[in-house]
Amino acid sequence: MSKSDKRSIISYLKVAMLHIIKWYSQPDKRSASWINSIDNSRQAISEIRKDNPSIPDSLLLNSWDKKFNEAKKDAEREMNQKSTVDKLTLEQVFNTKYILTLIFIIGLLWFFW
């Protein structure tokens, strides 16, 4: 595994975490761009790992807490508010489906109409 691949995986992990933290912290501001960012980060991690099967799970797990703390700090700065999210699980980062609800979409349409 190259240093570049390692840095990329860790960077994509942080980006996914940042947008997931914002997702849970600001439900009224959820957006398709956050969903796209989460999905793109997941896909990039998956592709790098597929191309480099020797990359161990421990790479993600050993970086998890540090990247979560960095992502939370960045999210709070971007949101200009504190987040109540204290941790993220593997499930939330890699498997949870993030979708905009119909009620949210109708609210957006009403707002811009």
C-alpha angles and dihedrals in degrees: 000000000000124000088241092057091048092050091046094052092048091047093051090048091055093048091051091048092048093055093042090053089051090047092058095037098049110030091164091058100047113142143186088243090062090050091049092049092051092046093045092050092049092048093048092050090048093049094048091049091047091053091045109037090173091071104111126223086236090073089068096036094049091051096041102097095040093049092045091054092047092047092048092050091049092046092051090050092049093046093041089225141084119265124225091207105115099176144356126221128220086249093056094047100041110021114022113106112229112202137162112245123232091244090056092049092049089051091053092049091049091049094051096039 
